[in-house]
Amino acid sequence: MVFAQTLNLALVGVGGRGEWFVGALPGMRTRFAALCDTHAYRLNRAGEKFPEAKRYRDFRRMLDETDASGILCSILNRRGAGGSVGRVLG
């Protein structure tokens, strides 16, 4: 079975580990519906590559306002948001 639809994704954490997703996923029938990072510089740099993606500094607001099919959380759990995203969704 071939997956023909484009998957709309939200990415939490666009620097460091998130840069891999930013570079690897385009062209794999995915698009970023939303990008989220607390660091404005990193968020804006990633946002320039994906101008159609909405930008957020608070992942809770992103979850409320985004119609993403999936969420990628690329930040370290010790920062708190990794576990928090799981609790919000689960």
Secondary structure, DSSP 8 states (H G I E B T S, - for coil): ----S-EEEEEE--STHHHHHHHHSTTSSEEEEEEE-S-HHHHHHHHHH-TTSEEES-HHHHHHH---SEEEE-S-GGGSHHHHHHHHH-
